[in-house]
Amino acid sequence: MITIVSGTNREGSYTLKLAAYYQRQILSKGYEADLLSLTDLPHHLIGTDLYGQRSEAFQPIQDKVTFTSKFLFIFPEYNGGFPGILKTFIDACKFPESFYGKKAALVGLSSGKYGNIRGVDHFTGICHYINMHVLPLRIHIPAIHKELDDHGNLFKEDTIRFTNQQIDQFISF
């Protein structure tokens, strides 16, 4: 199963819109894809679900992670990196079995002109540390506010071509 992780807990984010776009594209190719928004994390995550502790509220999320074989992480640039909530999510999941030996694809986005290059590079290192296999084609989408139409669809030809290429590679990965 593919789980698409919308890597911020910001409500109404472009990240969630892009994650929903990726989900629609994968479903249209006949593959199952679940969407996990970090807005759904328990608000008390830091106090209850780290360091081997587990709350009832986090258990369904942990179950989804456990049964996922491929993760597509989509995350924005926050201060030259990625959101802290994404790292906290990784830290809250059981280690090492949650991610060990599983596959990942990475998509960075930003409102600026670099598409979160540094954040994607940093998160790649974390994926390697937790022994995930990362798809070599990592996508960076700059100026995300100019890439999505009113219906949450990408419309620029180059971006559509690259994201479709990544999706096709990820399905066969």
Secondary structure as GFF3:
##gff-version 3
##sequence-region A 1 173
A	DSSP	beta_strand	2	6	.	.	.	ID=ss1
A	DSSP	alpha_helix	14	28	.	.	.	ID=ss2
A	DSSP	beta_strand	33	37	.	.	.	ID=ss3
A	DSSP	three_ten_helix	38	40	.	.	.	ID=ss4
A	DSSP	alpha_helix	45	48	.	.	.	ID=ss5
A	DSSP	alpha_helix	59	67	.	.	.	ID=ss6
A	DSSP	beta_strand	70	76	.	.	.	ID=ss7
A	DSSP	alpha_helix	84	92	.	.	.	ID=ss8
A	DSSP	beta_strand	103	109	.	.	.	ID=ss9
A	DSSP	alpha_helix	117	129	.	.	.	ID=ss10
A	DSSP	beta_strand	133	134	.	.	.	ID=ss11
A	DSSP	beta_strand	139	141	.	.	.	ID=ss12
A	DSSP	three_ten_helix	144	146	.	.	.	ID=ss13
A	DSSP	alpha_helix	157	172	.	.	.	ID=ss14
###
